[in-house]
């Protein structure tokens, strides 16, 4: 039996806007097992991205808890939270957020360098991973010299540099054409199959969501199915 990798308990998130309080998450309970692939779907404003940001410790909840491997995340101070994000969670966003002045290999190396790896170690791993996703000939190209699909593949590889337990992908195909989006999704599913990487993917694409092991549907800050 797979163990729960991530557990979310009674999660609430409230923002203040123009003097009014806006409840974005309204008591989310959720568990994701190690090695699972999970799609998160729902209309814009349902709270999907907020949930992902909190699960990845990019944002903090108003109340509630997130446990990773049974250990509470938000008892950590900011320095330890940053280390947790760098070592345990890989992020892929709709817009790749690559640094334009760095090559593909240099962008991918950054998490390892931040984590304390040597330049040689980081470079070797970056090159290996980029070659695995068909970018061996693009190592020294900057983002502006890469296609949209190549940029997103680079972002996926960057997310894998620290061997994270989970990859959180927020609309990773939303900025790509259908064919390229399929290719990016194939890579994510392949990583789960080949490496056992847990995947939680926000997507508006129902067909792509159906390729994952479980679908969570969100509406009005709550999980209503899954």
C-alpha positions as CSV (number, residue, x, y, z in Angstrom):
1,X,0.0,0.0,0.0
2,X,1.3,3.4,-0.9
3,X,1.8,5.9,1.9
4,X,0.3,9.3,1.9
5,X,3.0,11.8,0.7
6,X,0.9,14.9,1.1
7,X,-2.0,15.4,3.5
8,X,-4.0,18.6,3.6
9,X,-6.2,19.2,6.7
10,X,-9.0,21.8,7.0
11,X,-7.2,24.3,4.8
12,X,-8.6,27.8,4.6
13,X,-7.2,30.8,2.8
14,X,-8.7,34.3,3.0
15,X,-7.4,37.4,1.3
16,X,-8.3,41.0,2.0
17,X,-9.4,43.0,-1.0
18,X,-10.6,46.6,-0.9
19,X,-11.4,46.2,2.8
20,X,-13.4,43.0,2.2
21,X,-12.4,39.5,3.1
22,X,-12.4,37.0,0.2
23,X,-12.5,33.3,1.1
24,X,-10.5,31.5,-1.6
25,X,-10.2,28.0,0.1
26,X,-13.0,26.8,2.4
27,X,-11.9,23.8,4.4
28,X,-9.9,21.6,2.0
29,X,-9.2,18.0,3.1
30,X,-7.0,16.0,0.8
31,X,-4.4,13.3,0.7
32,X,-2.1,12.3,-2.2
33,X,-0.2,9.0,-2.1
34,X,3.4,8.6,-3.1
35,X,3.5,7.8,-6.9
36,X,0.0,9.0,-7.6
37,X,-1.0,11.2,-10.6
38,X,-3.7,13.6,-9.8
39,X,-5.5,16.2,-12.0
40,X,-7.1,19.3,-10.3
41,X,-9.9,20.8,-12.5
42,X,-12.5,23.5,-12.1
43,X,-13.5,26.9,-13.3
44,X,-11.3,29.9,-13.0
45,X,-11.5,31.3,-9.5
46,X,-12.3,27.9,-8.0
47,X,-9.1,28.1,-5.9
48,X,-6.9,25.6,-7.8
49,X,-3.8,27.7,-8.1
50,X,-4.1,28.9,-4.5
51,X,-4.3,25.3,-3.3
52,X,-1.2,24.3,-5.4
53,X,0.8,27.3,-4.1
54,X,0.0,26.3,-0.5
55,X,0.8,22.6,-1.1
56,X,4.1,23.7,-2.5
57,X,4.8,26.2,0.4
58,X,4.9,29.1,-2.0
59,X,2.0,30.6,0.1
60,X,0.8,30.1,3.6
61,X,-2.8,29.2,4.6
62,X,-4.9,31.3,6.9
63,X,-5.6,28.2,8.9
64,X,-5.2,24.4,8.5
65,X,-2.2,22.2,7.9
66,X,-0.2,20.7,5.1
67,X,1.8,17.6,6.0
68,X,4.6,16.1,3.8
69,X,5.5,12.6,4.7
70,X,3.6,13.1,7.9
71,X,5.6,16.1,8.9
72,X,3.9,19.5,9.2
73,X,5.2,22.0,6.6
74,X,4.3,25.4,8.1
75,X,6.0,25.0,11.5
76,X,9.2,25.6,9.6
77,X,10.8,29.1,9.5
78,X,11.2,30.9,6.2
79,X,14.7,29.6,5.7
80,X,13.7,26.0,6.2
81,X,10.6,26.5,4.1
82,X,12.8,27.7,1.2
83,X,15.1,24.6,1.6
84,X,12.0,22.4,1.7
85,X,10.7,23.9,-1.6
86,X,14.1,23.5,-3.3
87,X,14.6,19.9,-2.2
88,X,11.2,18.3,-2.0
89,X,8.9,20.1,-4.5
90,X,9.3,20.7,-8.2
91,X,7.2,23.4,-9.8
92,X,6.1,23.8,-13.4
93,X,3.9,26.8,-14.4
94,X,1.9,27.8,-17.4
95,X,4.7,30.3,-18.2
96,X,8.0,28.6,-17.9
97,X,9.8,31.4,-15.8
98,X,13.2,30.6,-17.3
99,X,15.8,33.3,-16.8
100,X,16.4,34.8,-20.3
101,X,20.1,35.6,-19.8
102,X,20.9,31.9,-18.9
103,X,21.2,28.9,-21.3
104,X,18.9,25.9,-20.9
105,X,21.6,24.0,-19.0
106,X,22.3,27.0,-16.7
107,X,18.6,27.4,-15.9
108,X,18.3,23.8,-15.1
109,X,21.4,23.8,-12.9
110,X,20.1,26.6,-10.6
111,X,18.2,24.4,-8.0
112,X,21.2,22.1,-7.6
113,X,23.6,25.0,-7.2
114,X,21.2,26.7,-4.6
115,X,21.1,23.3,-2.8
116,X,24.9,23.2,-2.5
117,X,25.9,21.0,-5.4
118,X,29.2,21.7,-7.1
119,X,29.2,23.3,-10.6
120,X,30.4,20.1,-12.2
121,X,27.8,18.0,-10.4
122,X,25.0,20.3,-11.4
123,X,26.2,20.6,-15.0
124,X,26.4,16.8,-15.4
125,X,22.9,16.2,-14.0
126,X,21.4,19.0,-16.0
127,X,22.9,17.7,-19.3
128,X,21.7,14.2,-18.5
129,X,18.1,15.3,-17.8
130,X,17.9,17.6,-20.8
131,X,19.1,14.8,-23.1
132,X,16.4,12.5,-21.7
133,X,13.7,14.9,-22.9
134,X,15.3,15.4,-26.3
135,X,17.1,18.7,-25.7
136,X,20.7,17.4,-25.9
137,X,21.3,19.7,-28.9
138,X,19.9,22.7,-27.1
139,X,21.9,22.8,-23.9
140,X,23.6,26.1,-24.7
141,X,20.6,27.9,-26.2
142,X,18.9,30.7,-24.3
143,X,15.1,30.7,-23.8
144,X,14.6,33.1,-26.6
145,X,16.2,30.7,-29.0
146,X,13.9,27.8,-27.9
147,X,10.4,27.0,-29.0
148,X,7.5,27.1,-26.5
149,X,7.6,23.3,-26.1
150,X,11.4,23.3,-25.6
151,X,11.1,26.0,-23.0
152,X,8.4,24.1,-21.1
153,X,10.5,20.9,-21.3
154,X,13.4,22.8,-19.9
155,X,11.2,24.0,-17.1
156,X,10.1,20.4,-16.3
157,X,13.7,19.3,-16.2
158,X,14.6,22.2,-13.9
159,X,11.7,21.0,-11.6
160,X,13.3,17.5,-11.5
161,X,16.9,18.6,-10.7
162,X,16.6,17.9,-6.9
163,X,14.8,14.6,-7.3
164,X,11.6,16.1,-5.7
165,X,9.0,13.8,-4.1
166,X,6.3,15.7,-6.0
167,X,5.9,17.8,-9.0
168,X,3.2,20.5,-8.9
169,X,2.3,21.6,-12.4
170,X,-0.1,24.6,-12.8
171,X,-1.6,24.6,-16.3
172,X,1.7,23.3,-17.8
173,X,0.2,23.0,-21.3
174,X,-2.0,26.1,-21.1
175,X,0.3,28.3,-23.2
176,X,1.0,25.6,-25.9
177,X,-0.7,24.4,-29.0
178,X,-2.5,21.1,-28.8
179,X,0.3,18.9,-30.3
180,X,3.0,20.5,-28.1
181,X,0.8,20.3,-25.1
182,X,0.3,16.6,-25.7
183,X,4.1,16.1,-25.9
184,X,4.6,18.0,-22.6
185,X,1.9,15.9,-20.9
186,X,3.5,12.7,-22.3
187,X,6.8,13.7,-20.6
188,X,5.1,14.3,-17.2
189,X,3.3,11.0,-17.4
190,X,6.5,9.3,-18.5
191,X,8.3,10.7,-15.5
192,X,5.7,9.2,-13.2
193,X,5.9,5.8,-15.0
194,X,9.7,5.7,-15.1
195,X,10.8,7.4,-11.9
196,X,7.7,7.1,-9.7
197,X,7.5,10.9,-9.4
198,X,4.2,12.0,-7.8
199,X,2.4,14.4,-10.1
200,X,-0.4,16.9,-9.2
201,X,-1.4,18.8,-12.3
202,X,-3.9,21.7,-12.6
203,X,-5.5,21.7,-16.1
204,X,-8.6,23.0,-17.9
205,X,-8.2,20.2,-20.4
206,X,-10.6,17.4,-19.5
207,X,-9.1,15.0,-22.0
208,X,-5.6,15.4,-20.5
209,X,-7.0,15.2,-17.0
210,X,-8.5,11.9,-17.9
211,X,-5.0,10.4,-18.5
212,X,-4.1,10.8,-14.9
213,X,-5.0,8.4,-12.1
214,X,-7.4,10.6,-10.2
215,X,-9.4,13.8,-10.9
216,X,-10.2,16.3,-8.2
217,X,-12.9,18.8,-9.1
218,X,-12.9,22.1,-7.3
219,X,-15.7,24.7,-7.1
220,X,-16.0,27.8,-5.0
221,X,-13.0,27.0,-2.8
222,X,-14.0,23.4,-2.1
223,X,-13.3,19.9,-3.5
224,X,-16.6,18.7,-4.8
225,X,-15.5,15.5,-6.3
226,X,-12.6,13.1,-6.1
